[in-house]
Amino acid sequence: VVAQEEDRHLSGPLYNDDLGYPIVVGSGLGDEIATFVRERYGPVVILCDANPPVYAIAHRLAGVLQNASVLAFPLGEKRKRLSTVERVLDALVAEGVERTSLVLGVGGGIASDLFGFAAATYMRGVAYAHVATSLVAMVDAAIGGKTGVDLRRGKNLAGAFADPKAVFCEISALRTLPYRSLREGLAEVVKAGIIEGDDLFDSLEELSPHPFWQWPWAELVYAAAKVKTMIVADDRLESGMRELLNLGHTFGHGIEQASGYRITHGAAVAIGLRAAGLLALQTGRFNERDHLRVLTLLTLLGMPTRTTVDADAIFAAMQTDKKKRAGTLRFVLPRAIGDVEYGVTCNDRTVRSVLARLARPPEPPRARRR
Ligand SMILES: NC(=O)c1ccc[n+]([C@@H]2O[C@H](COP(=O)([O-])OP(=O)(O)OC[C@H]3O[C@@H](n4cnc5c(N)ncnc54)[C@H](O)[C@@H]3O)[C@@H](O)[C@H]2O)c1
């Protein structure tokens, strides 16, 4: 693995430019970041998640960037609020950050959502770039320009579309990421694999029996991020195609909410991917073989595929989905691995019967008729 990492270092980082700003994937990106900052910006200030492993990365970067100051904030979903944004904005004023400055955020998805939103509002908007340290931030949160915070009545209800100037996916950071957080991101990588089919899904299947430390993370992050950038590039403001990225999420949000957030987002998405497969099977869209491949992959990756949360409660929670149109739920369903459709409406009875099946373990595939 060390040899592999050295090879990768020699071959350099991977670049994605689909969204008009660089998404750079690699290990030890300090020099890349320094060059980017030096070529385009004046003063730089670093905002980071105060969690020690993330702070350590920010601190090292500050050295490379020649004495950039580091402002650290304790984060976490409970602190993803307007009150924290105000604290960040006050700190930027105190630091004398000007409109020509670059704000460089360091951390996971909460950092990219919150710091990105703060930068979008500071003096009506200053340049922002993000150094992603969690898998969720690398393959999802930091890409696509959606920033924001939670309100008392729900998650991500206040925010802005604000593209970053660059995203740096610091793969070496994954070494300290707890398994729980890694798994949150893996659910999104599996989702990307089902949408893309082919290489990404095949690689995940091949890698799934191997320990995570042996995985070629830079290539996987690059491939999963590519699925997101290709879709977002076609639909920046979420009016169509971008719905594809909600595969597993309509059920997932319902499960997460009905469990009182006891079930984490990633785990709920994994169960949601099974539910989407079941609904697609039940409405005659999907085939059992691909459904089984998805279930096997999720299981090998240590993700849940069943839940004892009450089916009626999940159904009720699903009705508050933000993506509803004219009062009707719209599902994203697979027709095959690599062929996913969005905007599908289904009758409530079928949806409820899928939810009822989630309490049971997956059934073995039906024997083929001769
Ligand atoms: N804007 C979007 O498009 C979008 C998409 C997906 C998710 N999100 C948001 O992202 C958030 C979830 O992101 P997340 O899972 O990265 O959460 P997070 O930012 O809280 O990170 C998870 C945990 O890992 C820690 N951490 C981060 N990097 C680390 C590292 N390298 N080593 C050790 N610990 C590290 C964090 O301190 C935190 O405790 C949610 O608030 C969600 O709403 C936004």
The ligand as an SDF file (V2000), in Angstrom:
LIG
                    3D

 44 48  0  0  0  0  0  0  0  0999 V2000
  -24.0660   20.3070    0.4080 N   0  0  0  0  0  0  0  0  0  0  0  0
  -24.2450   19.0890   -0.0320 C   0  0  0  0  0  0  0  0  0  0  0  0
  -24.4550   18.8670   -1.2280 O   0  0  0  0  0  0  0  0  0  0  0  0
  -24.1620   17.9430    0.9440 C   0  0  0  0  0  0  0  0  0  0  0  0
  -24.1460   16.6350    0.4660 C   0  0  0  0  0  0  0  0  0  0  0  0
  -24.0050   15.6050    1.3970 C   0  0  0  0  0  0  0  0  0  0  0  0
  -23.9110   15.8920    2.7450 C   0  0  0  0  0  0  0  0  0  0  0  0
  -23.9390   17.1880    3.1610 N   0  0  0  0  0  0  0  0  0  0  0  0
  -23.8250   17.5100    4.5860 C   0  0  0  0  0  0  0  0  0  0  0  0
  -22.5880   16.9640    5.0590 O   0  0  0  0  0  0  0  0  0  0  0  0
  -22.7150   16.7130    6.4570 C   0  0  0  0  0  0  0  0  0  0  0  0
  -22.0960   15.3680    6.7670 C   0  0  0  0  0  0  0  0  0  0  0  0
  -20.7380   15.3780    6.3690 O   0  0  0  0  0  0  0  0  0  0  0  0
  -19.6550   14.4660    7.1140 P   0  0  0  0  0  0  0  0  0  0  0  0
  -20.1680   13.0880    7.2080 O   0  0  0  0  0  0  0  0  0  0  0  0
  -18.3540   14.7260    6.4790 O   0  0  0  0  0  0  0  0  0  0  0  0
  -19.7200   15.0710    8.5950 O   0  0  0  0  0  0  0  0  0  0  0  0
  -18.6520   15.8830    9.4620 P   0  0  0  0  0  0  0  0  0  0  0  0
  -18.1480   17.0570    8.7220 O   0  0  0  0  0  0  0  0  0  0  0  0
  -19.2780   16.1340   10.7880 O   0  0  0  0  0  0  0  0  0  0  0  0
  -17.4790   14.8240    9.6540 O   0  0  0  0  0  0  0  0  0  0  0  0
  -17.7480   13.6270   10.3470 C   0  0  0  0  0  0  0  0  0  0  0  0
  -16.8650   13.4950   11.6020 C   0  0  0  0  0  0  0  0  0  0  0  0
  -15.5520   13.1970   11.1870 O   0  0  0  0  0  0  0  0  0  0  0  0
  -14.6320   14.1600   11.6840 C   0  0  0  0  0  0  0  0  0  0  0  0
  -13.5790   14.2480   10.6950 N   0  0  0  0  0  0  0  0  0  0  0  0
  -13.6050   14.8530    9.4730 C   0  0  0  0  0  0  0  0  0  0  0  0
  -12.4820   14.6010    8.8080 N   0  0  0  0  0  0  0  0  0  0  0  0
  -11.7100   13.8160    9.6150 C   0  0  0  0  0  0  0  0  0  0  0  0
  -10.4490   13.2020    9.4730 C   0  0  0  0  0  0  0  0  0  0  0  0
   -9.7380   13.3170    8.3520 N   0  0  0  0  0  0  0  0  0  0  0  0
   -9.9840   12.4630   10.5020 N   0  0  0  0  0  0  0  0  0  0  0  0
  -10.7090   12.2900   11.6510 C   0  0  0  0  0  0  0  0  0  0  0  0
  -11.9130   12.8390   11.8280 N   0  0  0  0  0  0  0  0  0  0  0  0
  -12.4140   13.5920   10.8150 C   0  0  0  0  0  0  0  0  0  0  0  0
  -15.4480   15.3960   11.9450 C   0  0  0  0  0  0  0  0  0  0  0  0
  -14.8370   16.2230   12.9490 O   0  0  0  0  0  0  0  0  0  0  0  0
  -16.7430   14.7800   12.4380 C   0  0  0  0  0  0  0  0  0  0  0  0
  -16.6250   14.4050   13.7850 O   0  0  0  0  0  0  0  0  0  0  0  0
  -24.1930   16.7880    6.8040 C   0  0  0  0  0  0  0  0  0  0  0  0
  -24.4510   17.9550    7.5560 O   0  0  0  0  0  0  0  0  0  0  0  0
  -24.8830   16.8520    5.4480 C   0  0  0  0  0  0  0  0  0  0  0  0
  -26.0710   17.6160    5.4850 O   0  0  0  0  0  0  0  0  0  0  0  0
  -24.0630   18.2160    2.2900 C   0  0  0  0  0  0  0  0  0  0  0  0
  1  2  1  0
  2  3  2  0
  2  4  1  0
  4  5  1  0
  4 44  2  0
  5  6  2  0
  6  7  1  0
  7  8  2  0
  8  9  1  0
  8 44  1  0
  9 10  1  0
  9 42  1  0
 10 11  1  0
 11 12  1  0
 11 40  1  0
 12 13  1  0
 13 14  1  0
 14 15  2  0
 14 16  1  0
 14 17  1  0
 17 18  1  0
 18 19  2  0
 18 20  1  0
 18 21  1  0
 21 22  1  0
 22 23  1  0
 23 24  1  0
 23 38  1  0
 24 25  1  0
 25 26  1  0
 25 36  1  0
 26 27  1  0
 26 35  1  0
 27 28  2  0
 28 29  1  0
 29 30  1  0
 29 35  2  0
 30 31  1  0
 30 32  2  0
 32 33  1  0
 33 34  2  0
 34 35  1  0
 36 37  1  0
 36 38  1  0
 38 39  1  0
 40 41  1  0
 40 42  1  0
 42 43  1  0
M  CHG  2   8   1  16  -1
M  END
$$$$
